[in-house]
Amino acid sequence: YDPEEDMVRLMYLSTRSGLKSLVVGESRRLELRIFGLDVTLKEVDVPEEQKEAFGEGCAAAWSVTWNNHPGGAPPIEREPAAQPSEPKTHAPTQDMPSVSFFQLHSSMVDLYRIFRNSGGVLNCCSCDQGAGDAGQTGQVVNLIDVAEPGAQDAAAVLMNPKLSRASLRKLEQLCGANEADIDNVLFRSACAEKVSRGRMVGRIAAKVAEFWGDAEGAADDYELSVDAPNADIFVSHSWSAPENWEVVMGKDRPYATMKSTMLAVVAKDVVLARNEELRKWRDVTFWVDKACIPQDDTRLKLLCIGRIESFIKRCDRICVLFTWAYLERLWCVYEWACVLVHKEPKDLWLQNEMFVTEKSLPLYLDCARYFSLKRTKCFLEGDREILSKKIDECYQSRQEFELLVKATAIALMARSMLTGRSSRLRKHFFEPWVDLATDLGFGDLAAALMTCKPAEWRESAAGPQKFNESPQAGTGEQSALPPTKEKLLSITTS
């Protein structure tokens, strides 16, 4: 395609002669019927090397231009059903073309691609759907609306040399898609082996370290994910480490390495919860923004970001890589708000075991105690309107939402502090959250937390008699949680 001349240079090469007129005739017919275009093919000289390689009559070239046909594509006239008759047979003659269906089909596909990329697609990407279209509902996606700024037509979008193959494929899939189908087109997932650090050395570990080491996305990052109907885990996190990270955690504990390592732990927890072999952790699927959102097309990226809530619904669990600065990030709070609407607390996992130390614990407590929407930070102040709209839509008021964030943060942090910690550490890391709940007026929450007896639960869960007597024994599933713990895992605020 020559954008300056607004024309296509089409060359036809074949091992057979005599098909040149078929190319011309079918090109004109297809473009008129499918796209409503009057196509003009002006034959031009074929390069000498092509003539010599393919022989006389087997190579041809045209300059192709087009105009909109008055009235658009003509309606298809259906012939009346023919009466059954004796099949007719024809003796082969010299004039009948000897070309197979597969050769013809391949030629037509190539022609379609050429005209689609040269402007014909524009007629298929109308903003509004015709009232007469049957079997389809909802608005049709306009390719120009999701293209890079500056794209004047769909051809410019699809021929953008900066786009990766994966992003180009997404744009083509979106062309003409109904609103209801957009999530199916855009949703992707990445397997744990590609985005989590299950190994400390090796080529894969190096790639994972590179992925998490830079917040700036690259086109290749999108290749880490594949199209999928859903994912096991939605990963909510902040790409930037807390400003005081090295002061609190030390220089020898890189933020990116710890995040990727914790995701591998999450994947292993998932397979253990399913009673599957531990080696299957690599197959656990994550939704991670940098891998599952195209990074090389701005408007395509924004289209995905605007559907975060829909993506959350498609994931079985939510993993929050929860630092003491998480609730200071506006988009993290937005994801938290969506999660509280669509997921049960038992499906929300806080991963912070590597982050919580004696030095960072006071910062976590302050994070929950002083949470306020006004204190959240964002790259663009206009993004606050998006969060405000979500809160107004789903919650009684912004003040009530802030209370809910504080209460759920306390409950989930307290639950996290009980996991794998000794009775000695319980007093140091768990009880401060009970005290904070009391200080903030969450009396019921504080009372429920004080009933937790993790040591007894672990001892009970480890006992063979408990498991064997379970009604689920023999099914491969673990026994039900003790009622008190089940209650803790389901704490919500009215």
VOGU-3710 file (C-alpha; in Angstrom, 3 decimals, decimal comma):
1> ydpeedmvrl> 0,000/0,000/0,000  1,311/3,449/-0,949  -0,220/6,000/1,466  1,005/8,961/-0,576  -0,697/7,773/-3,749  -3,516/6,066/-1,819  -3,195/2,978/-3,951  -2,182/-0,661/-3,759  0,482/-2,204/-5,945  -0,693/-5,753/-6,540
11> mylstrsglk> 1,479/-8,453/-8,054  0,221/-11,867/-9,125  2,641/-14,778/-9,434  1,694/-18,352/-10,245  3,010/-21,554/-11,720  -0,077/-21,605/-13,958  -0,966/-19,245/-16,767  -4,364/-17,899/-17,718  -5,623/-16,828/-14,268  -4,865/-13,113/-14,633
21> slvvgesrrl> -8,383/-12,257/-15,770  -9,835/-14,234/-12,861  -7,866/-12,118/-10,398  -9,142/-8,916/-11,980  -12,761/-10,043/-12,219  -13,000/-11,519/-8,736  -11,223/-8,549/-7,156  -13,789/-6,170/-8,622  -16,691/-8,420/-7,648  -15,540/-9,121/-4,090
31> elrifgldvt> -14,753/-5,504/-3,250  -18,128/-4,382/-4,575  -20,083/-7,103/-2,763  -18,200/-7,045/0,538  -17,037/-3,461/0,923  -19,166/-1,459/-1,501  -16,141/-0,295/-3,491  -15,665/0,237/-7,226  -12,139/-1,070/-7,832  -9,972/-0,121/-10,786
41> lkevdvpeeq> -7,017/-2,358/-11,678  -4,594/-0,765/-14,132  -2,046/-3,240/-15,417  1,585/-2,173/-15,081  4,900/-3,724/-16,038  6,153/-6,718/-14,111  9,824/-6,688/-13,045  11,968/-8,650/-15,487  13,266/-11,020/-12,810  9,708/-12,054/-12,001
51> keafgegcaa> 8,879/-12,633/-15,658  11,937/-14,821/-16,085  11,248/-16,793/-12,904  7,583/-17,523/-13,574  7,262/-17,374/-17,348  5,007/-15,566/-19,762  1,405/-15,216/-18,575  2,231/-16,406/-15,046  3,163/-12,998/-13,635  1,126/-9,806/-13,670
61> awsvtwnnhp> 0,979/-6,527/-11,785  -1,548/-3,766/-11,305  -1,969/-0,427/-9,625  -5,224/-0,659/-7,701  -7,423/2,292/-6,776  -10,987/2,455/-5,515  -13,985/4,681/-4,881  -17,117/4,193/-2,857  -19,881/2,659/-4,942  -23,011/4,878/-5,071
71> ggappierep> -25,420/3,466/-2,551  -22,875/1,103/-1,008  -22,723/-2,623/-1,535  -25,650/-3,865/-3,657  -28,080/-6,281/-2,010  -27,535/-9,922/-2,735  -30,154/-11,196/-5,142  -31,118/-14,729/-4,329  -32,214/-16,898/-7,217  -35,370/-18,967/-6,788
81> aaqpsepkth> -34,788/-22,533/-5,835  -34,235/-24,627/-8,938  -36,411/-27,613/-9,637  -34,668/-30,966/-9,251  -33,354/-32,205/-12,565  -30,993/-34,723/-13,941  -27,371/-33,742/-13,270  -25,633/-32,422/-16,352  -22,203/-33,519/-17,339  -19,737/-31,591/-19,417
91> aptqdmpsvs> -16,956/-32,974/-21,447  -13,663/-31,289/-20,597  -12,594/-28,688/-23,129  -9,473/-26,695/-23,743  -11,174/-23,484/-22,459  -12,006/-24,736/-18,929  -9,562/-23,436/-16,291  -7,602/-26,174/-14,541  -7,207/-24,676/-11,046  -7,919/-26,406/-7,764
101> ffqlhssmvd> -10,262/-25,038/-5,125  -7,392/-24,715/-2,668  -5,344/-22,592/-5,063  -8,295/-20,334/-5,729  -9,115/-20,055/-2,034  -5,540/-19,137/-1,183  -5,512/-16,444/-3,841  -8,768/-14,930/-2,605  -7,542/-14,886/0,992  -4,419/-13,010/-0,034
111> lyrifrnsgg> -6,483/-10,506/-1,992  -8,825/-9,993/0,930  -5,915/-9,263/3,241  -4,472/-6,720/0,848  -7,704/-4,781/0,490  -8,535/-5,079/4,181  -5,226/-3,507/5,158  -5,527/-0,858/2,479  -8,773/0,713/3,544  -11,540/-1,769/2,851
121> vlnccscdqg> -11,661/-2,575/6,547  -12,835/0,959/7,221  -16,263/0,084/5,862  -16,494/-2,848/8,323  -15,696/-0,767/11,386  -18,646/1,579/11,582  -19,471/3,041/14,959  -23,124/2,110/14,916  -24,670/-1,173/13,986  -27,383/-1,262/11,383
131> agdagqtgqv> -30,856/-1,873/12,685  -31,351/-4,651/10,198  -28,443/-6,810/11,409  -29,826/-10,035/12,830  -28,351/-12,075/15,625  -26,093/-9,285/16,968  -26,653/-6,834/19,759  -24,742/-3,911/21,219  -22,493/-1,273/19,768  -19,792/-2,221/17,284
141> vnlidvaepg> -16,243/-1,218/18,142  -14,709/1,447/15,919  -11,095/0,553/15,235  -10,140/4,226/15,017  -11,416/4,761/18,571  -8,899/2,300/19,984  -5,967/3,163/17,743  -2,918/5,276/18,401  -3,542/9,044/18,339  -3,014/10,400/14,856
151> aqdaaavlmn> -4,376/7,407/12,976  -6,646/8,808/10,271  -8,165/5,550/9,098  -8,262/1,864/9,858  -5,583/1,148/7,276  -3,141/3,376/9,150  -3,991/1,535/12,355  -3,378/-1,948/10,977  -0,233/-0,949/9,098  1,435/0,823/12,036
161> pklsraslrk> 4,979/-0,612/12,010  5,350/0,044/15,746  2,690/-2,479/16,700  3,670/-5,978/17,749  1,989/-8,927/16,103  -0,017/-9,622/19,265  -1,348/-6,051/19,469  -2,140/-6,020/15,769  -4,042/-9,268/16,191  -6,063/-7,711/19,033
171> leqlcganea> -6,967/-4,705/16,910  -8,101/-6,963/14,109  -10,219/-9,017/16,544  -11,785/-5,850/17,933  -12,739/-4,629/14,481  -16,494/-4,922/14,342  -16,745/-6,692/17,728  -19,885/-6,082/19,784  -19,618/-4,447/23,175  -20,528/-7,737/24,835
181> didnvlfrsa> -17,596/-9,475/23,128  -14,862/-6,990/24,042  -13,956/-8,713/27,316  -13,664/-12,037/25,502  -11,262/-10,450/23,033  -9,125/-8,535/25,531  -8,845/-10,896/28,499  -5,588/-12,832/28,765  -3,655/-14,750/31,413  -0,016/-15,660/32,015
191> caekvsrgrm> 1,176/-18,914/33,540  3,046/-18,744/36,854  6,303/-19,983/35,376  6,560/-16,890/33,154  5,744/-14,176/35,706  6,822/-15,581/39,097  10,205/-16,456/40,508  9,985/-20,134/41,360  13,655/-20,595/40,553  16,535/-18,475/41,769
201> vgriaakvae> 18,805/-19,038/38,747  18,478/-19,896/35,077  17,191/-18,299/31,896  13,537/-18,190/33,016  14,478/-16,649/36,365  16,475/-13,964/34,559  13,515/-13,115/32,330  11,160/-12,917/35,310  13,613/-10,624/37,111  13,778/-8,392/34,042
211> fwgdaegaad> 9,977/-8,306/33,795  9,456/-7,157/37,395  12,511/-4,934/37,496  11,051/-2,214/35,278  7,618/-0,651/35,522  7,803/0,475/31,893  6,142/-2,101/29,683  7,469/-3,323/26,354  5,711/-4,908/23,387  7,319/-8,276/24,169
221> dyelsvdapn> 5,689/-8,359/27,619  2,311/-8,992/25,994  3,695/-12,195/24,497  3,978/-13,628/28,030  0,191/-14,025/28,142  -2,322/-15,866/25,992  -6,014/-15,435/25,254  -8,083/-17,090/27,976  -11,676/-17,119/29,249  -10,536/-16,642/32,875
231> adifvshsws> -7,580/-16,839/35,246  -6,850/-18,332/38,639  -5,547/-15,141/40,256  -5,818/-11,408/39,639  -2,655/-9,683/40,891  -3,151/-6,262/42,464  0,028/-4,378/43,297  1,956/-1,149/42,972  4,834/-1,163/40,528  6,697/1,416/42,572
241> apenwevvmg> 8,281/0,401/45,858  7,500/2,562/48,895  9,735/5,633/48,930  11,418/4,475/52,136  11,859/0,866/50,972  15,641/0,642/51,371  15,536/2,380/54,742  12,955/-0,077/56,064  13,893/-3,302/54,244  17,560/-2,781/53,380
251> kdrpyatmks> 19,400/-2,573/50,074  19,874/-6,337/49,797  16,144/-7,095/49,475  15,013/-5,870/46,037  11,322/-5,053/45,842  10,899/-6,674/42,410  12,551/-9,934/43,471  10,398/-10,255/46,581  7,183/-9,646/44,642  7,959/-12,248/41,999
261> tmlavvakdv> 8,996/-14,765/44,660  5,754/-14,292/46,594  3,727/-14,938/43,448  5,424/-18,325/43,122  4,400/-19,045/46,715  0,813/-18,081/45,852  0,806/-20,423/42,863  1,971/-23,293/45,067  -0,717/-22,459/47,638  -3,319/-22,711/44,874
271> vlarneelrk> -2,308/-26,207/43,769  -2,093/-27,374/47,379  -5,599/-26,037/48,008  -6,751/-28,096/45,014  -4,964/-31,202/46,353  -2,868/-31,301/43,192  0,785/-32,193/42,786  3,071/-29,337/43,750  4,869/-29,422/40,392  1,689/-28,122/38,769
281> wrdvtfwvdk> 2,238/-24,679/40,297  3,766/-23,575/36,970  0,374/-23,984/35,286  -1,472/-21,656/37,675  -2,613/-18,617/35,699  -2,279/-14,973/36,700  -3,698/-11,748/35,388  -0,813/-9,283/35,666  -1,321/-5,858/34,125  2,034/-5,542/32,373
291> acipqddtrl> 1,752/-8,975/30,750  -1,973/-8,978/29,983  -2,407/-5,433/28,652  -0,785/-4,382/25,330  2,057/-1,982/26,060  2,692/-0,605/22,567  -0,653/1,014/21,734  -1,926/3,771/24,020  -5,640/3,595/23,280  -5,699/-0,189/23,328
301> kllcigries> -4,025/0,002/26,725  -6,618/2,488/27,975  -9,413/0,269/26,691  -8,056/-2,582/28,851  -7,533/-0,377/31,901  -11,139/0,747/31,649  -12,234/-2,907/31,923  -10,270/-3,806/35,057  -13,476/-4,483/36,963  -14,632/-6,967/34,328
311> fikrcdricv> -11,241/-8,666/34,436  -11,480/-9,022/38,220  -14,779/-10,874/37,812  -13,079/-13,394/35,530  -10,486/-14,378/38,150  -11,169/-16,929/40,883  -9,022/-15,234/43,527  -7,380/-11,891/44,148  -3,782/-11,645/45,310  -2,766/-8,289/46,752
321> lftwaylerl> 0,982/-7,718/47,073  0,337/-5,527/50,085  3,017/-3,066/51,133  2,581/-0,303/53,698  2,196/2,146/50,778  -0,417/0,130/48,847  -3,390/2,150/50,119  -1,647/5,371/49,156  -1,988/4,550/45,440  -5,253/5,631/43,851
331> wcvyewacvl> -5,494/2,767/41,341  -4,727/0,220/44,052  -7,633/1,604/46,065  -9,845/1,426/42,971  -9,023/-2,273/42,571  -9,671/-2,790/46,289  -13,092/-1,170/45,877  -13,951/-3,435/42,926  -12,760/-6,527/44,772  -14,928/-5,791/47,803
341> vhkepkdlwl> -17,955/-5,527/45,516  -17,396/-8,691/43,496  -15,400/-11,102/45,680  -15,835/-12,781/49,043  -13,132/-12,018/51,643  -12,017/-15,660/51,554  -11,050/-15,146/47,905  -8,881/-12,119/48,697  -5,338/-13,070/49,667  -2,895/-10,565/51,113
351> qnemfvteks> 0,677/-11,509/50,331  3,005/-9,627/52,650  4,931/-12,234/54,628  8,228/-10,974/53,231  7,257/-7,329/53,724  6,184/-7,361/57,379  9,047/-6,916/59,822  9,395/-5,273/63,202  10,477/-2,138/61,387  7,658/-2,096/58,829
361> lplyldcary> 4,787/-3,159/61,129  4,206/0,356/62,569  4,015/1,666/58,986  1,337/-0,911/58,147  -0,693/0,107/61,200  -0,477/3,769/60,214  -1,447/2,856/56,635  -4,792/1,510/57,875  -5,326/4,021/60,707  -4,890/7,123/58,581
371> fslkrtkcfl> -6,293/5,922/55,270  -8,090/8,685/53,405  -9,077/9,139/49,790  -7,584/12,620/49,892  -4,172/11,165/50,723  -4,060/8,798/47,745  -1,588/9,571/44,981  -2,084/9,230/41,250  -0,194/10,074/38,097  -3,154/11,935/36,595
381> egdreilskk> -5,513/13,855/38,854  -8,309/13,205/36,377  -8,227/9,541/37,434  -9,840/10,512/40,747  -13,112/10,990/38,930  -13,074/7,304/37,927  -12,678/6,154/41,540  -15,251/8,660/42,785  -17,772/7,350/40,255  -17,172/3,760/41,395
391> idecyqsrqe> -17,617/4,686/45,068  -20,785/6,683/44,409  -22,158/3,778/42,384  -21,480/0,980/44,891  -21,206/2,516/48,351  -23,378/4,651/50,606  -20,865/7,474/50,853  -17,156/8,158/50,569  -16,884/8,293/54,355  -18,492/4,856/54,658
401> fellvkatai> -16,160/3,547/51,972  -13,119/4,786/53,890  -14,388/2,986/57,003  -14,869/-0,207/54,991  -11,327/-0,031/53,609  -9,936/0,409/57,099  -12,004/-2,454/58,519  -11,192/-4,900/55,735  -7,507/-3,957/55,784  -7,392/-4,667/59,529
411> almarsmltg> -9,268/-7,971/59,188  -7,156/-9,218/56,304  -3,877/-8,073/57,816  -4,786/-9,759/61,103  -5,587/-12,974/59,236  -2,266/-12,741/57,423  -0,374/-12,220/60,678  -1,797/-15,481/62,049  -0,484/-17,557/59,173  2,613/-19,541/60,078
421> rssrlrkhff> 3,521/-17,412/63,101  4,324/-18,807/66,516  2,416/-17,911/69,667  5,344/-15,687/70,672  5,107/-13,703/67,445  1,335/-13,551/67,658  1,485/-11,013/70,455  3,929/-8,847/68,543  2,361/-8,976/65,042  -1,301/-9,900/65,546
431> epwvdlatdl> -2,569/-8,203/68,672  -1,709/-4,663/67,478  -4,370/-5,139/64,807  -6,932/-6,060/67,419  -6,001/-2,924/69,336  -6,313/-0,821/66,160  -9,781/-2,227/65,481  -10,794/-1,212/68,993  -9,292/2,285/68,625  -11,190/2,907/65,374
441> gfgdlaaalm> -14,515/1,796/66,852  -14,729/-1,631/65,181  -15,749/-3,429/68,378  -17,352/-6,442/66,683  -14,301/-6,941/64,517  -11,957/-6,750/67,513  -14,100/-9,266/69,428  -14,129/-11,687/66,486  -10,377/-11,420/66,066  -9,786/-12,200/69,750
451> tckpaewres> -11,556/-15,544/69,319  -8,871/-16,730/66,898  -6,848/-19,713/68,119  -4,452/-20,526/65,285  -2,335/-22,960/67,309  -5,388/-25,093/68,115  -6,619/-24,913/64,521  -3,297/-26,089/63,149  -3,113/-28,935/65,632  -6,688/-29,945/64,829
461> aagpqkfnes> -6,148/-29,735/61,076  -2,966/-31,808/61,273  -4,613/-34,625/63,219  -5,460/-37,682/61,052  -8,602/-38,440/63,048  -10,068/-35,051/62,196  -9,563/-35,630/58,482  -10,728/-39,240/58,438  -13,952/-38,401/60,218  -14,735/-35,633/57,792
471> pqagtgeqsa> -17,826/-36,193/55,676  -15,577/-35,397/52,721  -13,044/-38,132/53,504  -12,121/-40,181/50,489  -12,925/-37,382/48,052  -9,418/-35,929/48,161  -10,693/-32,655/49,632  -9,612/-31,188/52,926  -12,034/-31,106/55,819  -14,099/-28,014/56,489
481> lpptkeklls> -12,559/-25,185/58,466  -13,525/-24,776/62,121  -16,630/-22,583/62,406  -14,781/-19,777/64,190  -12,122/-19,534/61,544  -14,723/-19,685/58,814  -16,413/-16,753/60,470  -13,154/-14,813/60,550  -12,525/-15,442/56,883  -15,981/-14,100/56,053
491> itts> -15,864/-10,891/58,068  -17,575/-8,039/56,271  -18,889/-4,658/57,368  -22,544/-3,710/56,862
//
